[in-house]
Amino acid sequence: MAVPKRRVSKARRDKRRSSVWKIPAPAFAKCSQCGELMVPHRVCGNCGYYNGREVIKKEI
């Protein structure tokens, strides 16, 4: 049976429980074409443009 040899200190316990390891929320950028918020370095879901070029045909 596995039993802890020593009690875990509060500092060590709290360091493990801290928000250091949590994934941050994704950053958003404005689309240069339509101004909609989008994830950087991805095709805009609203207009289909990326880097000033139409990548996906979107029916408006």
C-alpha contacts under 8 A as a table, 3 or more apart, distances in Angstrom:
res1	aa1	res2	aa2	distance
4	P	7	R	6.96
8	V	12	R	6.54
8	V	13	R	6.39
9	S	12	R	5.31
9	S	13	R	6.16
10	K	13	R	5.05
10	K	14	D	5.89
11	A	14	D	5.22
11	A	15	K	5.97
12	R	15	K	5.14
12	R	16	R	6.40
13	R	16	R	5.31
13	R	17	R	6.41
14	D	17	R	4.94
14	D	18	S	5.92
15	K	18	S	5.24
18	S	21	W	7.31
19	S	22	K	5.32
26	P	39	V	7.19
27	A	39	V	6.41
27	A	40	P	7.29
28	F	37	L	5.99
28	F	38	M	5.37
28	F	39	V	4.87
28	F	40	P	6.25
29	A	37	L	5.54
29	A	38	M	5.44
29	A	39	V	6.08
29	A	40	P	5.72
30	K	35	G	5.13
30	K	36	E	5.50
30	K	37	L	4.61
30	K	38	M	6.11
31	C	34	C	5.68
31	C	35	G	4.58
31	C	36	E	5.30
31	C	37	L	6.18
31	C	38	M	6.43
31	C	44	C	6.65
32	S	35	G	5.79
32	S	52	G	7.21
33	Q	47	C	7.55
33	Q	49	Y	6.95
33	Q	52	G	6.99
34	C	46	N	7.75
34	C	47	C	6.71
36	E	44	C	7.86
36	E	46	N	6.99
38	M	42	R	7.54
38	M	44	C	6.00
38	M	45	G	7.39
39	V	42	R	5.97
39	V	44	C	7.89
41	H	50	Y	7.76
42	R	50	Y	6.82
43	V	48	G	5.83
43	V	49	Y	5.77
43	V	50	Y	4.87
43	V	55	V	7.29
44	C	47	C	5.81
44	C	48	G	4.97
44	C	49	Y	5.56
44	C	50	Y	6.43
45	G	48	G	5.66
46	N	58	K	7.94
47	C	56	I	7.95
47	C	58	K	6.11
47	C	60	I	7.99
48	G	54	E	5.94
48	G	55	V	5.78
48	G	56	I	4.65
48	G	57	K	6.32
48	G	58	K	6.10
49	Y	52	G	6.20
49	Y	53	R	5.40
49	Y	54	E	4.34
49	Y	55	V	5.50
49	Y	56	I	6.79
50	Y	53	R	5.45
50	Y	54	E	6.43
50	Y	55	V	6.37
54	E	57	K	6.95
